[in-house]
Every structure is written in structure tokens, then in C-alpha cells.
């Protein structure tokens, strides 16, 4: 599978998963999405997830409130969403 095809599939996966994430969302200027941070309580979305057409690493996220950041396979689990296929499972206690 080509790298471009994999990136497009990852973008589609992130978009699909974010559509299921509850709470306020807003579109960023480059197609990225701001969501409520899964790491701290807030009323205004401050966690930016890169998933627009310009994203080199689809699903990478960063919170402008608490500073938490990570790749989709890490943050998706904090959000209760599915990581990319092939990610190592994380035990939840």
C-alpha cells in the first residue's frame, strides 16, 4: 500500500471516529478539528486534532490548555475511540 493511500485512510478513520466523540467541536482553519480535551475538564474545545488535507501525521493532537499531546493511537484511547488498525492494545483497569 502506498504511503499516500495509507495517509488518506488514516484521515478518513480519524474523521469517522471524531464524528462519534461527544461534546463541542469546531473546525480549525486547515481542516483540523478542535474537541473538548480528554485529559482535563473544559467548556471550550482546546484540543486540536490534525486531520485535514494538509496533515502530515493524521490524528496527531495537542491541547492548548493543558499541553498534553500525542499520536492518534495514544489519544484515541483517552477519548474512548478506536486507534489505527495494528496498534498495540492498551490494558484498561
N, C-alpha and C positions, 0 to 999 in steps of 0.2 A: 504494500500500500504506500502511495506517495506521501510525502510529508505534508503537502498542501491539502490532500484529501483527509488526512488524519486531523489536521487543524480544523477544517470545516466541520467534521463530525464532532469534534470536541466542542466547538462553538454551539452547534445545534443541541448537543447534550446539555450544556450549561444553560442555554435559553429555556429548554424544556423543563429542566429541574427548577430553575428560578421561578417559573410560572406557578409552581406548586408551593413556593415559600410564602408563608403568611406575613402580613404586615405591610407597612408602607414601602413603596418602591418609587424611584424616579429615574428617568433616563439621563445619562450623562451626555456631554457634548460629542463624544466619539462613539456612541452606541453602547458604552458601558452602562451598568446598572448600579444604582445606589440602593442598598437594602438596610433594614434595621440590623445592627451588629449582633451576631450571635454570642459575642463574648461579654457584652455589658448591656445594661438596661438603657434605653433611649426612646425618644418620641420622634425624632427626625432622623431619617436614614443617613448614616455617615460611613457605611462600609461599601467601598467601591469594588465591584467585580468586573474585571475586564472580559468582555465577551463580544465586543463589536468587531466589525470587519478589520480594524487596524490592530487588534490584539495579537501580539506575537505568542503569548502564552495564555490561551483561553482559560478562564476560570481563576486566574490569579487575583487575589483580593487583598485589600488593605483598608483598615479602619482609620479615618482621620480623627476619631475621638480618642480611642484607647491605644492606637498604634499596632494592634495585632495584625499580622499579615501571614499569607501562606498560599500554597497552590490549591487547586480545586480538590485534590484528593484529601487534603487536610481540612480545609474549611467546610467542605460539603458535609462531612460527618458532624461537625459542630452545629450545622444548620439542620441536620436530620434529613439530608438529601443523599442521593447516590453518587459515589465517586466515579471516575472514569473506569471503564472495564479494565480488569487486570491489576487494579490497585490492591495492595495488601489489606486484608481485613483488620479492623481495629476492634479489640475486645471492649465492650461497654459494660460497666459494672453498675 
